[in-house]
Amino acid sequence: MSLTWPWALCALLAFPLLLAYRWWSRRRRRKVAVRLPSVALVRAAVPGPASWRRRVPLALLAAGLVVATTAAARPQASVVVPDNTATILLAMDVSGSMCSTDVDPNRLTAAQKAAKAFIADHSGGAKIGLVTFSGTAGLLVPPTTDKDKLNQAIDGLRTSRGTAIGLAILASIDAIAQINPDVPPTGAEVPDNGGTGGATPAGGDYEPDTIVVLTDGRNTDGVDPITAAEQAAARRLRVYTIGFGTDQPSPMVCSRDQISGDTFRIPGGNFGFGGRGRFQDMDEETLTKVADLTGAKYFKADNAKSLTDVLRDLPSQITLQKQRTELSFYFTLVAALLVLAAVGLAQWWSRPPVRQPPVTTDQPTKTSSRAGTSSP
C-alpha cells in the first residue's frame, strides 16, 4: 500500500498534544475539600464508572482519528481486476505430428475442438487472435471478438512439415504490436526493462496482452524458442505454453481436409504423413523455460479433456491485471464507525443510574372489641 499525500499524516501529532494538554490542565485544577459526615455514603450513592470503561471510548476515539488521518493521506493499493482490453494470441501447432492418433481421433481434431470450446466460453471483452505454425508461422486471424470468424479459421487448419515455435512467438508479438502501441514490433528497439536484461519485468508489471502456444513437439525450424521468449519478456508479454500429446508411438492419420503438402495414401481412404525431420516427442524443458522466462506457466495436456480444461481455465489467469485503487473511502468508513462507537459507549456508560422508588407495604389495621361489652 502507498500514500498519495503522506504529509497528511502530520495531523496525527494533534492527538498526543491534546492528551498532554488534558494532563496539564488536570494537574492545575484546584482541589476543594468538603467535609462530609461519611465518605462511604457518598460512594454508595454515586458509583463511578469502572476504569476500563473510561479507557475504551478514549482508545476507540484515538483509533478513529488515526484511521481518519490515514484516509486523508489517500492510501492506494494494487489489486487484481479483470482487464477487458486484453488481447490473447493463440498460436496453434499444425505440424505433421498433429496427425498422431495417440489422442482420439488425432491430435489436430482434439486441438480444434478444445480451441473452439475456449473461444465459445470466453465471455470477456478481450480480443482473440489466431497464429498457426509448422515450418513457418503466420497470423491467420488478427485479434477480434468475432467468434464465427475464429471458428471458421480453426475448422480450416491444415498440417504441414516442420515446427517453428520461436517464429510463432515472434509472429504473435508482431500481431500484438499492431494494436498495442506500447509493444514494439520484432526488430524494433526495445526500451530499457528496468535492468532485467530481457527477463521478467521488474515488479511483475506486464502488458495486458498474452500469448498462448499450443504445440505437440519440439522446435525444428526458424528462431530458437528461448531467443523468441527473451524478445517477448523484453516487451513485458507473457507466453503460456501447452504441451499436447503423449510419448507413446502411434500411427499418424489425418483426413483429406487436414493435410497439405506431400502426403501418401494409407488404407481406409485417409492420409498419412511422410518425410524426414518428423518429431513426435515433446520438448517440455524448452516449453517450461519459455513460460518461466516470461512470467507465465507451462501446462501438460495428454488427452483431449485435459487440453480443453487447460484452455478453459486460462482466461481466469491471463485476463487479470494489477491496478492501483484508492482506499480512502474504506478508511473513512472505518474511522466514522470507530468515532461513533466511542461516542456511543461514552454516553451509555456515563448515563445517571435509574433510582428505584421506595417500596411501601400497606398493612391492614387491627381492631379489637373492649372487654365487658355486651351484645345486644
Summary of the structure (lengths in Angstrom):
residues: 376
radius of gyration: 39.2
end to end distance: 106.0
largest distance: 149.3
contacts: 1101
relative contact order: 0.16
helix: 41%
strand: 18%
